[in-house]
Amino acid sequence: MSGAVSGSDDSPVHTKRTDPFLLLLLVASLFLNVYLGWRVKQVGTHPGTQRSSLQLSPGTKVDPFTAVGLDGNQQTISYAATDKPTVFYVLSPSCVWCERNKANIERLVELKGNDFRFIGLSLTEAGLKEYAEGHHLKFPIYTRLTSKTIDSLGLGGTPQTIVISPEGLVLKNWKGAYAELTQPEVEAYFGLRLPGLPSRNN
């Protein structure tokens, strides 16, 4: 009986001890959310801070950068190295939308490989070499980008397609797979027809 009384006394005491702790966590979470929201707003409005891909608009000047190829060698990617515009296709081995967009980028490279220089960029190395070999991609892929390069190109989500002139000026910047509004824009710009995305049932 004494055990039952002891148990009933312990429960309310334990609850009173955890209530202030939960309240503290709730307040801390609220302040953190407010702070992060403020930081996102600051990043989007103040010059010199990290740019998103939405701000990488046509006419933006981007500098050459260094990256590492699948062979482990570092290379400087310069736009003036060719008289063709450069197309950066940003991908990730784990990206479901990259997989769904595979037929589109393959057709684009097949039909426009003589007019444009295609280069793949990945923000991760995990499984990248196996991914490239398994998909038989017909363009070089580079990784180990610096934070400065990631910021200047507005990289983040995948896939993303950026077209840059030999003078280093952004010509086009499409986010996401070639679907809905993006597919006709890409087709009109390159002057071709794409197969589109496979249905989710495939």
Wavefront OBJ file of the C-alpha trace (Angstrom):
o trace
v 0.000 0.000 0.000
v 2.845 2.319 0.799
v 4.208 1.600 -2.669
v 0.934 2.772 -4.236
v 0.957 6.013 -2.221
v 4.579 6.635 -3.174
v 3.768 6.086 -6.843
v 0.871 8.560 -6.771
v 3.092 11.216 -5.159
v 5.896 10.755 -7.688
v 3.788 11.265 -10.815
v 2.582 14.846 -10.151
v 6.050 15.924 -9.024
v 7.584 14.537 -12.230
v 4.967 16.328 -14.349
v 5.653 19.666 -12.652
v 9.359 19.266 -13.294
v 8.938 18.594 -17.014
v 6.342 21.301 -17.709
v 8.827 24.201 -17.379
v 11.309 22.249 -19.499
v 8.752 21.761 -22.293
v 7.773 25.418 -22.062
v 11.422 26.405 -22.373
v 11.817 24.199 -25.445
v 8.703 25.724 -26.997
v 9.938 29.276 -26.417
v 13.403 28.417 -27.768
v 11.832 26.844 -30.866
v 9.691 29.930 -31.425
v 12.683 32.258 -31.194
v 14.712 30.016 -33.502
v 11.960 30.023 -36.140
v 11.647 33.809 -35.956
v 15.412 34.198 -36.252
v 15.678 31.813 -39.220
v 12.826 33.592 -40.961
v 14.608 36.886 -40.456
v 17.876 35.433 -41.806
v 16.148 34.102 -44.935
v 14.684 37.545 -45.533
v 18.080 39.167 -45.045
v 19.725 36.769 -47.500
v 17.119 37.587 -50.095
v 17.329 41.373 -49.767
v 20.849 42.413 -48.862
v 23.533 42.693 -51.552
v 26.644 40.630 -51.099
v 24.889 37.791 -49.318
v 24.219 34.308 -50.667
v 22.110 34.441 -53.820
v 19.396 32.025 -54.715
v 18.962 30.634 -58.221
v 15.961 32.946 -58.643
v 18.384 35.876 -58.584
v 20.631 34.301 -61.211
v 18.791 36.109 -63.975
v 19.822 36.601 -67.605
v 22.667 39.065 -67.922
v 24.264 38.150 -64.587
v 28.056 37.869 -64.861
v 29.582 34.703 -63.415
v 33.288 34.006 -63.007
v 35.230 30.883 -64.017
v 35.666 28.379 -61.185
v 37.576 25.261 -60.250
v 36.029 21.846 -59.709
v 37.135 18.231 -59.537
v 36.293 15.694 -62.230
v 35.397 12.062 -61.724
v 39.045 11.225 -62.391
v 40.014 13.198 -59.284
v 41.781 15.948 -61.215
v 41.022 19.583 -60.552
v 40.135 21.758 -63.523
v 39.270 25.394 -64.100
v 36.011 25.772 -65.980
v 36.280 28.879 -68.129
v 33.552 30.076 -70.453
v 35.999 31.753 -72.833
v 37.674 28.374 -73.434
v 35.098 27.720 -76.149
v 33.074 29.773 -78.591
v 29.988 27.769 -77.638
v 27.624 28.639 -74.791
v 28.066 26.397 -71.759
v 25.126 24.447 -70.344
v 25.488 23.434 -66.702
v 23.187 20.577 -65.767
v 23.083 20.308 -61.972
v 22.214 16.819 -60.807
v 22.405 14.446 -57.870
v 22.628 10.635 -57.816
v 19.803 10.469 -55.265
v 17.527 12.949 -57.072
v 14.273 11.320 -58.194
v 13.477 14.205 -60.538
v 16.911 13.915 -62.155
v 16.085 10.299 -62.901
v 12.706 11.239 -64.368
v 14.345 13.990 -66.443
v 17.053 11.651 -67.803
v 15.501 11.145 -71.259
v 15.128 14.907 -71.689
v 18.739 15.806 -70.920
v 19.961 12.893 -73.049
v 17.931 14.148 -76.028
v 19.154 17.694 -75.444
v 22.810 16.611 -75.434
v 22.275 14.343 -78.444
v 20.711 17.062 -80.604
v 22.578 20.129 -79.356
v 25.980 18.744 -78.345
v 27.614 20.375 -81.371
v 26.213 23.825 -80.602
v 26.586 23.892 -76.817
v 29.152 22.628 -74.327
v 27.378 20.469 -71.720
v 28.850 20.063 -68.245
v 27.336 18.242 -65.290
v 27.710 19.625 -61.764
v 27.012 17.746 -58.564
v 26.996 19.088 -55.010
v 27.732 15.618 -53.663
v 30.303 12.939 -54.445
v 28.374 10.109 -52.816
v 27.665 7.498 -55.502
v 28.445 9.992 -58.269
v 30.972 7.914 -60.188
v 28.727 4.841 -60.170
v 25.771 7.000 -61.204
v 27.646 8.484 -64.169
v 28.905 5.089 -65.334
v 25.516 3.429 -64.926
v 23.684 6.150 -66.830
v 26.295 6.465 -69.615
v 26.092 10.251 -69.528
v 27.754 11.882 -72.543
v 29.127 14.928 -70.779
v 31.767 15.437 -68.081
v 30.652 15.804 -64.478
v 32.424 17.848 -61.828
v 32.035 18.091 -58.091
v 33.779 19.563 -55.002
v 32.529 23.045 -55.783
v 33.531 25.791 -53.384
v 30.889 27.614 -51.366
v 31.693 30.727 -53.403
v 30.897 28.894 -56.639
v 27.700 27.430 -55.198
v 26.597 30.904 -54.131
v 27.551 32.634 -57.379
v 25.676 30.079 -59.495
v 22.734 29.949 -57.097
v 22.954 26.177 -56.808
v 20.736 24.226 -54.468
v 17.929 22.046 -55.758
v 18.271 19.508 -58.548
v 17.941 19.291 -61.420
v 18.824 22.789 -62.572
v 19.893 23.961 -66.028
v 21.991 27.100 -66.528
v 23.100 28.429 -69.928
v 26.111 30.769 -69.923
v 27.602 32.665 -72.866
v 31.324 32.518 -73.757
v 31.549 35.966 -72.148
v 30.368 34.534 -68.834
v 26.862 36.024 -68.919
v 23.838 33.997 -67.836
v 21.511 33.397 -70.768
v 18.965 31.069 -69.172
v 18.320 29.478 -65.773
v 15.696 26.774 -65.326
v 14.965 25.102 -62.005
v 13.603 21.586 -61.866
v 12.822 18.860 -64.372
v 11.474 19.741 -67.803
v 7.782 19.620 -67.045
v 4.734 21.856 -67.374
v 5.941 25.371 -68.252
v 9.641 24.495 -68.260
v 9.533 21.932 -71.066
v 8.082 24.290 -73.717
v 10.533 27.013 -72.655
v 13.513 24.665 -73.040
v 12.178 23.369 -76.364
v 11.663 26.892 -77.706
v 15.105 28.065 -76.622
v 17.001 25.115 -78.108
v 14.662 24.634 -81.075
v 13.768 20.972 -80.562
v 11.207 18.574 -79.139
v 11.793 16.677 -75.909
v 10.257 13.358 -74.886
v 8.918 14.836 -71.635
v 8.699 13.128 -68.279
v 7.616 9.513 -67.925
v 4.365 8.912 -66.123
v 4.577 8.027 -62.454
v 3.292 4.542 -63.283
v 6.375 3.742 -65.390
l 1 2 3 4 5 6 7 8 9 10 11 12 13 14 15 16 17 18 19 20 21 22 23 24 25 26 27 28 29 30 31 32 33 34 35 36 37 38 39 40 41 42 43 44 45 46 47 48 49 50 51 52 53 54 55 56 57 58 59 60 61 62 63 64 65 66 67 68 69 70 71 72 73 74 75 76 77 78 79 80 81 82 83 84 85 86 87 88 89 90 91 92 93 94 95 96 97 98 99 100 101 102 103 104 105 106 107 108 109 110 111 112 113 114 115 116 117 118 119 120 121 122 123 124 125 126 127 128 129 130 131 132 133 134 135 136 137 138 139 140 141 142 143 144 145 146 147 148 149 150 151 152 153 154 155 156 157 158 159 160 161 162 163 164 165 166 167 168 169 170 171 172 173 174 175 176 177 178 179 180 181 182 183 184 185 186 187 188 189 190 191 192 193 194 195 196 197 198 199 200 201 202
